[in-house]
Amino acid sequence: MLGIEECLTEVMAIPGALDAILIDQTSGMAVAIGGGSRHLDAEKSAAGLSGTLQATLDGLAVTSATGTVRVSEMIISADDGHHLLKPVETVFDGPLVIYVRLDPVRSNLALARHRLQALSGRLITT
């Protein structure tokens, strides 16, 4: 099992990883920061990413027959790279989101998705 810091260390070890943030999905606050995110406004980024995920969930729920949707991952491709968001259910502190920005040239999106899936299953909160 991984703690928060070990999780971010492994996320940043993904080939092409540029930034990583572990986000509290409920509050939209950054729990931990890795990589180049130290130079960005991590709190503002975390709030925006959390809002983006929530807006996507709300929009998809409208089209769902049951009115609810679970997102297993979200991928956004932009000029500055691929942005992956991986929601993680935790027993202790509520839902978290692992966010990583990948270099569009040096990264392998399929490998990054596979690694995030494996990491999310090993993450614990302390």
Contacts in CASP RR format, 6 or more apart in sequence:
PFRMAT RR
TARGET T0000
AUTHOR 0000-0000-0000
METHOD contacts of the structure
MODEL  1
MLGIEECLTEVMAIPGALDAILIDQTSGMAVAIGGGSRHLDAEKSAAGLS
GTLQATLDGLAVTSATGTVRVSEMIISADDGHHLLKPVETVFDGPLVIYV
RLDPVRSNLALARHRLQALSGRLITT
1 122 0 8 1.000
1 123 0 8 1.000
1 124 0 8 1.000
2 10 0 8 1.000
2 119 0 8 1.000
2 122 0 8 1.000
2 123 0 8 1.000
2 124 0 8 1.000
3 123 0 8 1.000
3 124 0 8 1.000
3 125 0 8 1.000
3 126 0 8 1.000
4 22 0 8 1.000
4 31 0 8 1.000
4 32 0 8 1.000
4 123 0 8 1.000
4 125 0 8 1.000
4 126 0 8 1.000
5 32 0 8 1.000
7 22 0 8 1.000
7 32 0 8 1.000
7 98 0 8 1.000
7 119 0 8 1.000
7 122 0 8 1.000
7 123 0 8 1.000
8 20 0 8 1.000
8 22 0 8 1.000
8 32 0 8 1.000
8 33 0 8 1.000
8 34 0 8 1.000
10 115 0 8 1.000
10 119 0 8 1.000
11 17 0 8 1.000
11 20 0 8 1.000
11 34 0 8 1.000
11 98 0 8 1.000
11 100 0 8 1.000
11 115 0 8 1.000
11 116 0 8 1.000
11 119 0 8 1.000
12 20 0 8 1.000
12 34 0 8 1.000
12 35 0 8 1.000
14 100 0 8 1.000
14 102 0 8 1.000
14 107 0 8 1.000
14 111 0 8 1.000
14 112 0 8 1.000
14 115 0 8 1.000
14 116 0 8 1.000
15 106 0 8 1.000
15 107 0 8 1.000
15 108 0 8 1.000
15 111 0 8 1.000
15 112 0 8 1.000
16 102 0 8 1.000
16 103 0 8 1.000
16 106 0 8 1.000
16 107 0 8 1.000
16 112 0 8 1.000
17 35 0 8 1.000
17 100 0 8 1.000
17 101 0 8 1.000
17 102 0 8 1.000
17 103 0 8 1.000
17 107 0 8 1.000
17 112 0 8 1.000
18 35 0 8 1.000
18 36 0 8 1.000
18 81 0 8 1.000
18 100 0 8 1.000
18 101 0 8 1.000
18 102 0 8 1.000
18 103 0 8 1.000
19 34 0 8 1.000
19 35 0 8 1.000
19 36 0 8 1.000
19 37 0 8 1.000
19 40 0 8 1.000
19 99 0 8 1.000
19 100 0 8 1.000
19 101 0 8 1.000
20 33 0 8 1.000
20 34 0 8 1.000
20 35 0 8 1.000
20 37 0 8 1.000
20 98 0 8 1.000
20 99 0 8 1.000
20 100 0 8 1.000
20 101 0 8 1.000
21 30 0 8 1.000
21 32 0 8 1.000
21 33 0 8 1.000
21 34 0 8 1.000
21 37 0 8 1.000
21 42 0 8 1.000
21 45 0 8 1.000
21 46 0 8 1.000
21 49 0 8 1.000
21 99 0 8 1.000
22 30 0 8 1.000
22 31 0 8 1.000
22 32 0 8 1.000
22 33 0 8 1.000
22 96 0 8 1.000
22 97 0 8 1.000
22 98 0 8 1.000
22 99 0 8 1.000
23 29 0 8 1.000
23 30 0 8 1.000
23 31 0 8 1.000
23 46 0 8 1.000
23 49 0 8 1.000
23 50 0 8 1.000
23 96 0 8 1.000
23 97 0 8 1.000
23 98 0 8 1.000
23 99 0 8 1.000
24 30 0 8 1.000
24 31 0 8 1.000
24 46 0 8 1.000
24 50 0 8 1.000
24 93 0 8 1.000
24 94 0 8 1.000
24 95 0 8 1.000
24 96 0 8 1.000
25 50 0 8 1.000
25 53 0 8 1.000
25 54 0 8 1.000
25 87 0 8 1.000
25 94 0 8 1.000
25 95 0 8 1.000
25 96 0 8 1.000
25 97 0 8 1.000
26 94 0 8 1.000
26 95 0 8 1.000
27 50 0 8 1.000
28 46 0 8 1.000
28 47 0 8 1.000
28 48 0 8 1.000
28 49 0 8 1.000
28 50 0 8 1.000
28 51 0 8 1.000
29 43 0 8 1.000
29 46 0 8 1.000
29 47 0 8 1.000
30 42 0 8 1.000
30 43 0 8 1.000
30 45 0 8 1.000
30 46 0 8 1.000
31 96 0 8 1.000
33 42 0 8 1.000
37 45 0 8 1.000
45 99 0 8 1.000
46 99 0 8 1.000
49 83 0 8 1.000
49 85 0 8 1.000
49 97 0 8 1.000
49 99 0 8 1.000
50 97 0 8 1.000
52 74 0 8 1.000
52 76 0 8 1.000
52 85 0 8 1.000
53 71 0 8 1.000
53 74 0 8 1.000
53 85 0 8 1.000
53 87 0 8 1.000
53 97 0 8 1.000
56 71 0 8 1.000
56 74 0 8 1.000
57 69 0 8 1.000
57 71 0 8 1.000
60 69 0 8 1.000
60 71 0 8 1.000
61 67 0 8 1.000
61 68 0 8 1.000
61 69 0 8 1.000
70 87 0 8 1.000
71 87 0 8 1.000
72 86 0 8 1.000
72 87 0 8 1.000
73 84 0 8 1.000
73 85 0 8 1.000
73 86 0 8 1.000
73 87 0 8 1.000
73 113 0 8 1.000
73 116 0 8 1.000
73 117 0 8 1.000
74 84 0 8 1.000
74 85 0 8 1.000
74 86 0 8 1.000
75 82 0 8 1.000
75 83 0 8 1.000
75 84 0 8 1.000
75 85 0 8 1.000
75 109 0 8 1.000
75 113 0 8 1.000
76 82 0 8 1.000
76 83 0 8 1.000
76 85 0 8 1.000
77 83 0 8 1.000
77 104 0 8 1.000
80 101 0 8 1.000
80 104 0 8 1.000
81 101 0 8 1.000
81 102 0 8 1.000
81 103 0 8 1.000
81 104 0 8 1.000
81 107 0 8 1.000
82 101 0 8 1.000
82 102 0 8 1.000
82 104 0 8 1.000
82 107 0 8 1.000
82 109 0 8 1.000
82 112 0 8 1.000
83 99 0 8 1.000
83 100 0 8 1.000
83 101 0 8 1.000
83 102 0 8 1.000
84 98 0 8 1.000
84 99 0 8 1.000
84 100 0 8 1.000
84 101 0 8 1.000
84 102 0 8 1.000
84 109 0 8 1.000
84 112 0 8 1.000
84 113 0 8 1.000
84 116 0 8 1.000
85 97 0 8 1.000
85 98 0 8 1.000
85 99 0 8 1.000
86 97 0 8 1.000
86 98 0 8 1.000
86 99 0 8 1.000
86 116 0 8 1.000
86 117 0 8 1.000
86 119 0 8 1.000
86 120 0 8 1.000
87 95 0 8 1.000
87 96 0 8 1.000
87 97 0 8 1.000
88 95 0 8 1.000
88 96 0 8 1.000
88 97 0 8 1.000
88 98 0 8 1.000
88 120 0 8 1.000
88 121 0 8 1.000
88 123 0 8 1.000
89 95 0 8 1.000
90 96 0 8 1.000
90 123 0 8 1.000
90 124 0 8 1.000
90 125 0 8 1.000
91 125 0 8 1.000
92 124 0 8 1.000
92 125 0 8 1.000
92 126 0 8 1.000
93 125 0 8 1.000
94 125 0 8 1.000
96 123 0 8 1.000
96 125 0 8 1.000
98 116 0 8 1.000
98 119 0 8 1.000
98 120 0 8 1.000
98 123 0 8 1.000
100 112 0 8 1.000
100 116 0 8 1.000
102 109 0 8 1.000
102 112 0 8 1.000
END
